[in-house]
Amino acid sequence: MSPSLHRWTPTVSTDIVWKRLSDSDFCAIIDIDQWRVCALSRQNQWWYQGYEWKNLQFPTRTIQQQSDLTDLTPPFLQGLLSIIAFDGRFHGWLADHSVALHQPSGQWYIWGTAEHVKQINALLQTEPPQRKPVATNPEHTVQYSMTQEQYETAVHRTQEAIRDGNVYQINLAHQVGPFTINNPMDTWLNLTETNPSHHACFWKSPSEVLLCNSPELFLSFDQDGGISSLPIKGTQTDLGNPKAHFALWDSVKEQAELTMIVDMMRNDISSVAEYGSVYTEHRRLRRCGDLLHAEQKVLGQRRQDLSILQAVHTCFPPASVTGAPKESALSYISSFEPVSRGWYTGSFGFIDTRGYSTWNVIIRTLQGHLDQQGIMTAYLNIGAGIVYDSNAQSEWHETIAKGRAIERTLKKRLT
């Protein structure tokens, strides 16, 4: 039986829909523009795990939507879901059906067969597990991979490397944890509601769980081959100050950081784009939850001889979370940071069978795994871009501010 698009009305609350769907072994819930989409798989198995993913063939095709619905079409119906670790490790699986909510209208859709619709309706009628509080470990068990003094020392070492002419900028990160999270989906829903961002995702597989509230777009591909990226550099944490926007906009340091990263993204996209097609839009400021960021869009047209995965592989890892030049920055990151980043500053993405694809930057993210009771042991990585005129103490406090919304959510109790 061929899948089709069904307009659907659930018999339970919106939160219960997401919670029941997240009980699946393989589940990805994605925020895309005005949509929240849950991708699901009947097969529940990996498509690929490993490092040799550049030339994997994922065919795209035109889907004949067997439906009389003409108003809205979700941006993801079926296709590839994947995460890429900072070191290039790839985990991917294939979704054959999905559930989508158009948030402005409140209209739900299911892409799948009649059997898929029946299974989803049955799943929603299952008795939910007893609600547990969102919890964190006692504070004395949560550790930082770097103390403030160690981080500031690493900032000074970065500035020495810049002075020596080896790099221009390095993204320097540290890790906080472990956190014990009794209800990962509750935590993610609460985080995205109280501190909304543009590229959030919930990822669950047998090997890892990610609660991602990323504000940053790494790469997006449209069905006609268009490429876009929206790197973020520059942060203002004091949104209670009416001059915060002016302080960020006028900062020469923050402008220089963004200019360097945008230039790197122009170079990366130029290597996979048609000659002469790459250009940038003007710098702009955007509020991302409790922070204000500067960003600038880079656009181009993908070469026809390259697949989406080949283009992503060529541009990876994202420039904004490495530094400039990228190869030199990666070497210093390996030397200065005491723990592996794991999935942090990698990318979550999908390729819809119709050819549309989006990849975020995995920041503002809790990464970890579930035990047999569904309790998550999680770690939070946070970083900042270091340039020659950075203030070491200010950079440390910026990293703490970036983790503030997540740590605040972890300390709450659900009633």
N, C-alpha and C positions, 0 to 999 in steps of 0.2 A: 504494500500500500504506500503510495507516495505521500510525503508530508505536505501540509498546507498551513496557511495562517488562519488561526481561529480567534475571533473576538471572544473574550472570556471574562466571567465574573466570579471571583473566588467567594467562598462562603465563610471565610475567616478574615481576620485583620491583616493589613499589609505586613506588619512585622512577623506575624505567624507564618505567612507565606514564605518569607525569606528564611526563617528559622527551619521550617520543615524541609525546604529544598536543600538547605545546607547540610542536612543529614546524609546526603549522598556521598559516596566514597570520592568521587571526582565532581567538584563544583567550582564554578567561577562566577561571581556576581560583579558586574561591571557598571560603573557610572559613565555614560557616554552622552554628552550634551544634555538633552532633556529626558533621557531614558535611564532606567535601571534595568539591566538584563541579566538573567541567570542562565548560563550555559550548562547543559547536562549531557550525560552520555549513558546510553544503555549498555555499551560494552564495558565501561569502567576499567580501562586498561591504558597503559602508556602507548603513545605513538612513537616517541623517541626520547631517550635520555642519554646525554653525552655531550661531547665537545665538537664532534664533526657534523655540524648541522648546516653549514653554509650552503651546501648544494642539495639539500633534501628537496624533493619535489612535492609541493603541495598544489595540486591543480585547482584553478578557479574556473567557474562556469556560470552561465546564466541559469538562474532558478526560475522555473515556470511556477509562479505562485498560484496554486489552485485555490483561489479565493475570490469572493466577490467584494472584498474589502478594498476600498480605493482611497481611504482617507490618510492613514498613517502606516508606515512600514518600519519596524524596528531596525536599527543599524547592524544588529547581529542576529542571524537566524541559525546558522550552523557553520562549522568550520574548525579551525585549529585554535586552541588555547595554549599559551606557553608562558613560562617564566625563564629568564636568563640571569644567572648569577653574575656577580661582578667579574669573576674569573673566566666567564664565557660558558659555563656549564648550562645546558639547555634541558628543560623538562617540558614535554608537550603531550597533549592528548586531544582527541577529536570529539567534538560535540555533535550529536545528531538531532537534538531538539533543544528548545529554549523557552523561557518564560520572560516576558517583557512588560514593564510598566511605563507608559507615557505619563510622566509625573505632572505636567501642567493640566492635563485633562482627567487624570485618574483612570484612564482606560487600560485594561490588561489585554495581552495577547499571548497565545501559545503557538509556537511553530513546531509542528510535528504531525504524527499520524493520529487517528482517532484513539488508537491504543495508548499513545503517549498522554493524551488528554485524560483518558480514563485513569491511568496510573497516577498522574499528578493529583487528580481529584481525590483518589483513594489515599494518597500520602497525606493530604491536608486533614483527613479525618482521623489520623492516628493520634493517640493520646500523647501530648507533648510531655517531655521529661519535666520534673519539678524544677521551677525557676530557682536559680542560684544567684547570689550576689556577684557582681563584677568585683574581683578581688585582686589585690597585689600582695606579694610577700611582705612580711614585716620589714621595715626600712633597713634594719641592720643586716639583712641578708642580700639586699640589692647592692651590687658593686659597680663601680666605674672601671673600665679598662685602662683609663688614664686619669690621674688626679688633675686638678686645675694646674698645679705646678708643672706636671709632666707635659700637659697639653701646651702650656705657654712655652716650655722649652722646645717642643716640636715646632711651634710657630717661629721661634727665633732661628732654629736650624733651617726652616724653610726660607726665611728671609736671607740667610747666608747663601743658600743655593741660588736664590734670585740675584743677589749681589754678585755672585761669581759668574752669572750669565748662563746657568744651566737650565733654568726654568723662568717663567714669568709669573706663574700662579699655580698653586696646588690646593686641591680640596682636601682638607685634613679632618678626619672623623674619629670618633671614639664610640664606645659601646656601653650601654647600661643594662643591667639585669642580673639574674633572671627574675622575671615576673611570673607569677602563677595566675592564670586567667581561667576561672571556672566556666565562663560562658563566652567563648570567643565571638559568636555571632552577635550577642547582646552588646559586647564591647564595641564591635565594628559599627553596628547600627547607631549606637550612642555617639560615637566619635564623628561619624559622617553627618549626624543631625546637628550636633552642637558646634562643630568646626568644619563646615562643608568645604570641599575642594572639588576640582574639576576632573580628576583622573583617579578616583578611588577604586579599589577593587578588593574583594574578598576571595582568597584562593585557598582551596582545600584539596589535598591529595593524600594518598597513603603515606607519603614521605615528608610532607611539610604543610604548614599553614601560614598564610600571610594576611595580616590585617593592615591594609594599605590605604592611606589617606593622602595620596600624592597630589600636589598641585601642578605638577610639571609634565608636559608633553615632550617625549623624546622624538618620535616620528609618527606621522600619519600619512596614509596612502589612500587616495580616492580611486574610484573604479576606472578613471581615465588616465591614471599614471601620475597624477599630481602628488608631490611630496611636500610636507610641511613639518617644521620643528618649532618649538616655542621655549627656548632655554630661559631659565630664571637665574639672575644674579643680582644681588642687592636686596637687603632685608632691613626693614624698620620694625622694631618690636614695640615701640611706645605709641600705640594707636590712640591712647587717651590724650596725646599731645596734638593740638590742632595744627601744629606746624610739621607734623610727621611727614606728610606728603612732600612738602617743600624740602625738608631735610634730605629725604631719599633722592628726590629729583635733582637737587643741586649738588649732591656729593660727587666730587671729582673721582674719588676712589671707587665708589660704586659704579659710576659710569665706565671707568676703565675696566673693571672686572667684567661687566656685561659685554663690552666691546670685544675683549679678548675671546670670550667664549662664543659669541656670535660669529666672529671671524673663523674660529675652529669649526663651527657647524656649517658655515658656508663652504669651507674646504672639504669637510666630510661629505656633504650633500653633493658638491660639485663632482666628486669621484664616482657618483652613481647616477648623475643627472645628465640630460641632454646639454650639449655645449651651449652656453649663453642663456640657459633657462633659469639660473639661480639669481634670486634677488631677496632683499630684506624689506620689511616694513619698519615704521618708526618705533622707537622705544616707547614703552608705556608702563604705567603702574597698575597693579591689580591687587585687590585685597584677597588674601587666601586665609579664611578663618580669622585667627587672632594675629596674623602677620600681614605686612604689606611688602610686596615684592616688585622688582622691576623685571620686565621681560621684553623680548623682541623676536618677532616671527621671521623665520627663514623659509623660503619656498623654492621649489624647482619642479622639473618634470623628469620622472624616472626613465632611464634608458630602457628601451624595449628588450634588449638582450639580457637584462638582469631581472631575476625574480625578486619578490618582496623580501624573502629570507636572505638572499644574497646582499640586498641593499642594507638590511638591518645589520647583518654581520660586518659589512665593511665600515659602517658608522659606529659600531659598538666598541667600547662602552661610551655612554653619553659624555660629551665634552664638559658639561657643567659640573660633573661630579668627579672629574679627573684633574684637569689643569692644562696648562699650556707650556711647552708642547706636550701632547698627550703621552707619548712614549716615555719621555723623561719624567713627567709627573707620576706615571704609574710606577716607575722604579722607586721614586722617593716615597710614595704611599706605602709600598711594600716594606720599606725600611723604617718608616716613622710610626706606622700604626701597629700596635702590639697584637691585635687579633684580626682574623680574617673577616671581611665584610659580609661574606655569605651572599644572600640575595640582595642585600642593601646596595643601592646605587646600580643595580642591574636594571632589568626591565620586565614588566608584564605586558603581554600583548596578545592580539588575536588577528587571525586572517579569516574574514567571512568568505564563504564559498563564492560569493558574487564579486570578490576582489577588493572590498573595503577592509582596511587594516589600521589599527592604532596601537601604539606602544608608549607606555608611560615611563617615567623614571621612578624606581622604587625608593622613595624617600618618605619620611614621616610614617614609618612602617614598623609594626611588630612582627618579627619572624620567629618561627619555632616549630614545635610539633605537638601532637596530642598523645596523651596516654590512653589506656584502655577505657578509662571513664570519661574521655572527652575533655579532660582538663589540659590546657595549653601551658607549656613552659616557653616563655618568649623573651626575646632580647630586642632592645631598641638602639639603633645606631643613629648618631646625629653628627653633622659636620658643618664646616664653614670654608669659604674660599679665602685663601691667604695670599696676599700680595705684599709688595715691599713696604708699603706704608700702613700695613695692618697694625692695630694695637692688640697685643696678645691677650690681654685681659678682656677686652671688648669681644674678641673672637670667641673666647670661651663662653662668655655670657650669651652670645648669639646662639651657640649650639644648645645651651640650656633652654633658651626661649623657643627654639624649634621643637623641642621635645615636650614643651610645657602642656600643650593641649592633650597629648596622649597620656602623659603622667597624671594629669588632672582627671581624665576619664577613668584611669585605672584605680584611682583612690575613691571613686564614688561607690555607693551601694545602691542597687536596684531594689525597689520595694514592690 
